[in-house]
Amino acid sequence: MNLPNILTLSRIVMIPLMVISFYWLGAQGKMVAAVLFALAAVTDWFDGYLARKLNQTTPLGAFLDPVADKLIVAVALVLLVEDFASIWLTIPAAIIVGREIVISALREWMAELGKRANIAVSYVGKVKTAAQMGSITVLMGGEHFPWVIDLGFIALYLAAVLTIWSMLVYLKAAWPELRA
């Protein structure tokens, strides 16, 4: 167990804390949940950076990192879909969660073929993740600031567009294997 893996595990631990905060801490609960989500987003970047910088990459970390990312994003989006109860939030949330399922399955399948490197994380994927994390944080904690919520929706739609784009990039890279 090393520091990057501990940071990754901390993101998983933050999930129930985020849910509890969102529902049970009164008026400030959503802000606490947003702070927890933002902290998780920072640890997502930081654990990967430390693992590479300190040469502490591990099979456990390689498995847990994407799992932690997908879990906290999916749970946060479910909270927001329920809270906003709006098709305008549900559509990008469904796109984001759907893409994660498709790409996870694609990566697993490509790994079975020994070609996982063919679908490595792209720059578009990194920008998508930043827009996604920022939008979710803002939507979760910006309840009392309507203009902030508008920015959160814009960023969420940007994330959804980049989600589709990055999925197409991954599918294009895997297309020769998919056609075989």
LUMPA-745874 format. One record per atom (N, C-alpha, C): residue in one letter; chain; z, x, y. Coordinates in steps of 0.05 Angstrom, whole numbers. Each point is the difference from the previous one (the first is absolute). Layout:
# LUMPA-745874
  aa  ch      pz      px      py
   a   A       Z       X       Y
...
This chain:
# LUMPA-745874
  aa  ch      pz      px      py
   m   A       0      17     -24
   m   A       0     -17      24
   m   A       0      18      25
   n   A     -19      -4      17
   n   A      -2      16      25
   n   A       0     -19      24
   l   A       0      11      24
   l   A       1     -15      25
   l   A     -23     -20       2
   p   A     -25       9      -4
   p   A     -22     -20       2
   p   A       4     -24     -19
   n   A       9       5     -25
   n   A       4     -22     -18
   n   A      24     -18       9
   i   A      20      12      11
   i   A      22     -16      11
   i   A      -9     -18      23
   l   A     -17      11      17
   l   A     -11     -16      22
   l   A     -17     -23     -11
   t   A     -16       5     -21
   t   A     -16     -21     -12
   t   A      18     -21     -12
   l   A      20       8     -15
   l   A      19     -20     -11
   l   A      15     -16      22
   s   A       5      13      22
   s   A      13     -14      22
   s   A     -17     -23      10
   r   A     -26       3      -1
   r   A     -18     -22       9
   r   A       4     -24     -19
   i   A       3       5     -26
   i   A       4     -22     -19
   i   A      27     -13       5
   v   A      20      16       6
   v   A      27     -11       5
   v   A      -1     -17      26
   m   A     -17       7      19
   m   A      -1     -14      25
   m   A     -12     -28      -3
   i   A     -14      -6     -22
   i   A     -13     -26      -3
   i   A      21     -22      -1
   p   A      19       0     -18
   p   A      20     -22       1
   p   A      16      -1      26
   l   A       5      23      12
   l   A      15       1      25
   l   A     -17     -14      22
   m   A     -26       5       0
   m   A     -18     -12      19
   m   A       0     -31      -4
   v   A      -2      -9     -25
   v   A      -1     -29      -5
   v   A      26     -13       8
   i   A      23      12      -7
   i   A      26     -11       7
   i   A       3      -1      31
   s   A      -8      21      13
   s   A       1       1      30
   s   A     -17     -22      12
   f   A     -24      -3     -10
   f   A     -19     -19      10
   f   A      10     -29      -1
   y   A      14      -7     -21
   y   A      10     -27      -4
   y   A      29      -5       9
   w   A      17      19      -4
   w   A      28      -6       2
   w   A      16      13      23
   l   A     -13      15      17
   l   A      15      13      21
   l   A      -3     -14      27
   g   A      -7     -25       0
   g   A      -2     -15      25
   g   A     -23       8      17
   a   A       3      -3      26
   a   A     -21       5      19
   a   A     -10      29       0
   q   A      17      18      -5
   q   A      -8      29       0
   q   A     -10       9     -28
   g   A       1     -17     -19
   g   A      -8       7     -27
   g   A     -29      10      -3
   k   A     -18     -14      14
   k   A     -28       8      -2
   k   A      -4      27      14
   m   A      15       5      21
   m   A      -2      26      13
   m   A      10      22     -18
   v   A      22      -5     -14
   v   A      11      19     -19
   v   A     -20       5     -23
   a   A     -13     -22     -10
   a   A     -20       3     -20
   a   A     -24      16      10
   a   A      -8      -4      25
   a   A     -22      15      11
   a   A       7      30       2
   v   A      25       6       8
   v   A       9      28       2
   v   A       0      13     -28
   l   A       9     -15     -20
   l   A       0      10     -28
   l   A     -29       5      -9
   f   A     -18     -18       6
   f   A     -28       3      -7
   f   A     -12      25      14
   a   A       6       2      26
   a   A     -10      24      15
   a   A      11      26     -11
   l   A      25      -1      -8
   l   A      13      24     -12
   l   A     -14       7     -27
   a   A      -6     -21     -15
   a   A     -15       4     -25
   a   A     -28      12       5
   a   A     -13     -10      21
   a   A     -26      11       7
   a   A       1      29       7
   v   A      21       8      15
   v   A       3      28       7
   v   A       6      17     -25
   t   A      17     -10     -18
   t   A       6      15     -24
   t   A     -25       2     -18
   d   A     -18     -19       2
   d   A     -25       1     -15
   d   A     -16      25       9
   w   A      -2       4      25
   w   A     -15      23      10
   w   A      16      26      -6
   f   A      26      -1       5
   f   A      17      23      -2
   f   A       2      11     -28
   d   A       3     -18     -20
   d   A       3       9     -27
   d   A     -24      15     -10
   g   A     -24     -11       6
   g   A     -25      14      -8
   g   A      -3      27      14
   y   A       7       0      26
   y   A      -2      25      15
   y   A      19      21     -13
   l   A      25      -7      -5
   l   A      19      18     -11
   l   A      -8       9     -28
   a   A     -10     -18     -16
   a   A      -8       7     -28
   a   A     -21      22       1
   r   A     -20      -4      18
   r   A     -21      21       2
   r   A      10      25      13
   k   A      15      -2      22
   k   A       9      23      14
   k   A      20      17     -16
   l   A      17     -13     -15
   l   A      20      15     -16
   l   A      -8       4     -29
   n   A     -25      -7      -5
   n   A     -11       2     -27
   n   A      18     -13     -20
   q   A       8     -25       6
   q   A      18     -16     -17
   q   A     -13     -25     -11
   t   A     -26       1      -4
   t   A     -13     -23     -12
   t   A       8      -2     -29
   t   A       5     -25      -9
   t   A       8      -4     -28
   t   A     -15     -24     -11
   p   A      -1      -2     -26
   p   A     -13     -24     -12
   p   A      15     -26       8
   l   A      27       2       1
   l   A      16     -24       9
   l   A      -8      -8      28
   g   A      -1      19      18
   g   A      -8      -6      28
   g   A     -28     -11       2
   a   A     -19      12     -16
   a   A     -27     -10       1
   a   A      -2     -28     -10
   f   A      17      -8     -18
   f   A       1     -28     -10
   f   A      14     -18      20
   l   A      24       8       8
   l   A      17     -17      17
   l   A     -10      -5      28
   d   A     -13      20      12
   d   A      -8      -2      28
   d   A     -19     -24       4
   p   A     -22      -3     -14
   p   A     -16     -23       4
   p   A      13     -27      -8
   v   A      17       2     -20
   v   A      15     -25      -8
   v   A      18      -9      23
   a   A      15      19      11
   a   A      19      -7      22
   a   A     -16     -11      24
   d   A     -22      13       6
   d   A     -17      -9      23
   d   A      -9     -29      -4
   k   A     -11      -5     -23
   k   A     -11     -27      -6
   k   A      21     -21      -2
   l   A      23       7     -11
   l   A      22     -19      -2
   l   A      10      -9      27
   i   A       6      20      17
   i   A      12      -7      26
   i   A     -20     -15      18
   v   A     -25       8      -1
   v   A     -21     -14      16
   v   A      -3     -29     -11
   a   A      -2      -3     -26
   a   A      -4     -27     -11
   a   A      24     -18       6
   v   A      24      10      -3
   v   A      23     -16       5
   v   A       1      -7      30
   a   A      -5      19      18
   a   A       0      -6      28
   a   A     -21     -21       8
   l   A     -24       3     -12
   l   A     -21     -20       5
   l   A       8     -28     -10
   v   A      13      -1     -23
   v   A       9     -26     -10
   v   A      20     -12      19
   l   A      19      16      10
   l   A      20     -10      19
   l   A     -15     -11      25
   l   A     -19      15      10
   l   A     -14      -8      24
   l   A     -17     -25      -4
   v   A     -14      -2     -23
   v   A     -16     -24      -6
   v   A      18     -24      -1
   e   A      23       2     -12
   e   A      19     -23      -1
   e   A      11      -6      27
   d   A       6      20      16
   d   A      12      -4      26
   d   A     -19     -12      20
   f   A     -25      10       1
   f   A     -19     -10      19
   f   A     -14     -26     -10
   a   A      -2      -3     -26
   a   A     -12     -24     -12
   a   A     -27      -6      14
   s   A     -17      20       2
   s   A     -25      -3      14
   s   A     -23      13     -16
   i   A     -22     -14      -1
   i   A     -23      11     -13
   i   A      -9      26      13
   w   A       5       3      26
   w   A      -8      24      14
   w   A      15      25      -8
   l   A      23      -3     -12
   l   A      14      22     -11
   l   A      -5       2     -30
   t   A      -4     -23     -13
   t   A      -4       0     -29
   t   A     -26      14      -8
   i   A     -21      -4      15
   i   A     -26      12      -6
   i   A       1      30      -1
   p   A       9      14      22
   p   A       1      29      -2
   p   A      20      10     -21
   a   A      22     -15      -3
   a   A      20       8     -21
   a   A     -12      -1     -27
   a   A     -15     -21      -6
   a   A     -14      -3     -26
   a   A     -20      22      -4
   i   A     -15       7      21
   i   A     -20      22      -2
   i   A      14      26      -7
   i   A      22       6      14
   i   A      15      25      -4
   i   A      11       2     -28
   v   A      14     -21      -9
   v   A      12       0     -27
   v   A     -22       0     -21
   g   A     -21     -15       4
   g   A     -22      -1     -20
   g   A     -13      28      -2
   r   A      -4      13      22
   r   A     -12      27      -1
   r   A      17      19     -15
   e   A      26      -1       4
   e   A      19      18     -13
   e   A      -2      -4     -31
   i   A      -2     -25      -8
   i   A      -2      -5     -29
   i   A     -26      12     -11
   v   A     -22      -5      14
   v   A     -27      10      -9
   v   A       0      30      -1
   i   A      10      13      21
   i   A      -1      29       1
   i   A      19      13     -20
   s   A      23     -13      -4
   s   A      19      11     -20
   s   A     -13      -1     -28
   a   A     -13     -22      -6
   a   A     -14      -3     -26
   a   A     -23      20      -2
   l   A     -15       4      22
   l   A     -22      19       0
   l   A      10      28      -4
   r   A      22       7      13
   r   A      11      27      -3
   r   A       9       5     -29
   e   A      13     -20     -11
   e   A      10       3     -28
   e   A     -24       3     -19
   w   A     -20     -16       4
   w   A     -24       2     -17
   w   A     -14      27       3
   m   A      -3       9      25
   m   A     -13      26       5
   m   A      16      23     -12
   a   A      27      -3       1
   a   A      17      21     -12
   a   A      -4       1     -30
   e   A      -4     -23     -13
   e   A      -5      -1     -28
   e   A     -26      15      -7
   l   A     -19      -1      19
   l   A     -26      14      -4
   l   A       2      29       8
   g   A      23       8      10
   g   A       4      28      10
   g   A     -14       5      26
   k   A      -4     -21      16
   k   A     -15       3      25
   k   A      16     -12      24
   r   A      26       2      -2
   r   A      17     -11      22
   r   A      -6      14      26
   a   A      -7      25       0
   a   A      -5      15      25
   a   A     -24     -12      15
   n   A     -18     -14     -15
   n   A     -23     -12      13
   n   A       8     -21      20
   i   A      24     -11      -2
   i   A       9     -21      18
   i   A      26       8      14
   a   A       1      23      11
   a   A      23      10      14
   a   A       3     -15      27
   v   A      24       0      11
   v   A       6     -13      25
   v   A     -19      10      22
   s   A     -11     -18      15
   s   A     -19       7      21
   s   A      14      -2      28
   y   A     -14      11      20
   y   A      10      -2      27
   y   A       3     -29       9
   v   A     -20     -17      -8
   v   A       1     -28       7
   v   A      25     -13     -12
   g   A       7       8     -24
   g   A      24     -10     -13
   g   A      25       7      15
   k   A       1      24      11
   k   A      23       8      16
   k   A       2     -16      26
   v   A     -22      -4      13
   v   A       0     -16      25
   v   A       8     -29      -7
   k   A     -11     -11     -22
   k   A       7     -27      -9
   k   A      30      -2      -4
   t   A      12      20     -13
   t   A      28      -1      -5
   t   A      16       0      26
   a   A      -8      17      19
   a   A      14       1      26
   a   A      -1     -27      14
   a   A     -24     -13       0
   a   A      -3     -26      13
   a   A      16     -21     -14
   q   A       0       1     -26
   q   A      15     -19     -17
   q   A      30       3       5
   m   A      10      24      -1
   m   A      29       4       4
   m   A       9      -8      28
   g   A     -16       8      20
   g   A       6      -8      28
   g   A       0     -30       4
   s   A     -21     -13     -11
   s   A      -2     -29       4
   s   A      23     -15     -14
   i   A       7       8     -24
   i   A      22     -13     -14
   i   A      26       4      15
   t   A       5      24       9
   t   A      24       5      15
   t   A       2     -18      25
   v   A     -22      -1      15
   v   A      -1     -16      25
   v   A       3     -30      -7
   l   A     -14     -10     -20
   l   A       2     -28      -7
   l   A      27      -8     -10
   m   A      13      18     -14
   m   A      26      -5     -11
   m   A      22      -1      22
   g   A      -2      18      19
   g   A      21       3      19
   g   A      -6     -10      28
   g   A     -24     -10       5
   g   A      -8      -7      28
   g   A       2     -29       7
   e   A      17     -15     -15
   e   A       2     -29       3
   e   A       5      -9      29
   h   A      15      14      15
   h   A       7      -8      27
   h   A     -19      10      21
   f   A     -22      13      -8
   f   A     -19      11      18
   f   A     -29      -9      -8
   p   A      -9     -23      11
   p   A     -26     -11      -9
   p   A     -23      20       3
   w   A      -1      16      21
   w   A     -22      19       3
   w   A       1      21     -21
   v   A      24       7      -9
   v   A       2      20     -22
   v   A     -11     -12     -26
   i   A       6     -25      -5
   i   A     -10     -14     -23
   i   A     -30       0       0
   d   A     -12      -5      24
   d   A     -29       1       2
   d   A     -11      27      -8
   l   A      13      21       9
   l   A      -8      28      -7
   l   A       3       4     -30
   g   A      21     -11     -11
   g   A       4       2     -29
   g   A     -22     -13     -16
   f   A      -9     -24       9
   f   A     -22     -14     -13
   f   A     -26      16       2
   i   A      -5      11      24
   i   A     -24      17       4
   i   A       0      24     -19
   a   A      23      13      -1
   a   A       3      23     -18
   a   A      -2      -8     -30
   l   A      10     -23      -7
   l   A      -2     -10     -28
   l   A     -29      -5      -7
   y   A     -16     -12      19
   y   A     -28      -5      -6
   y   A     -15      26      -1
   l   A       7      20      17
   l   A     -12      26      -2
   l   A       6      12     -27
   a   A      25      -2      -9
   a   A       7      10     -27
   a   A     -16     -14     -21
   a   A      -4     -26       2
   a   A     -16     -15     -20
   a   A     -29       9      -1
   v   A     -12       5      24
   v   A     -27      10       0
   v   A      -2      27     -12
   l   A      19      18       7
   l   A       1      27     -11
   l   A       6      -1     -30
   t   A      15     -20      -9
   t   A       6      -4     -28
   t   A     -26      -5     -15
   i   A     -16     -18      10
   i   A     -26      -6     -13
   i   A     -17      24       0
   w   A      -2      14      23
   w   A     -16      24       3
   w   A       8      21     -20
   s   A      26       6      -2
   s   A       9      21     -18
   s   A      -4      -9     -29
   m   A       3     -26      -6
   m   A      -6      -9     -27
   m   A     -29       5      -7
   l   A     -18      -5      19
   l   A     -29       4      -5
   l   A      -5      30      -4
   v   A      14      17      15
   v   A      -3      29      -3
   v   A       8       9     -29
   y   A      23     -11      -9
   y   A       9       6     -27
   y   A     -19     -11     -21
   l   A      -9     -24       3
   l   A     -19     -12     -19
   l   A     -27      15      -1
   k   A      -9       9      24
   k   A     -25      16       1
   k   A       4      26     -16
   a   A      23      13       4
   a   A       5      25     -15
   a   A       1      -4     -30
   a   A      10     -23      -8
   a   A       3      -6     -28
   a   A     -25     -14     -12
   w   A     -18      -8      17
   w   A     -23     -16      -9
   w   A     -16      12     -23
   p   A      -5      27      -1
   p   A     -14      10     -23
   p   A      15      -5     -26
   e   A      26       2       0
   e   A      15      -6     -24
   e   A       1     -30      -6
   l   A       1     -16      21
   l   A       1     -29      -5
   l   A     -27     -10     -12
   r   A     -21      13       8
   r   A     -27      -8     -11
   r   A      -5      10     -28
   a   A      14      21      -7
   a   A      -6      13     -26
   a   A       6     -18     -24
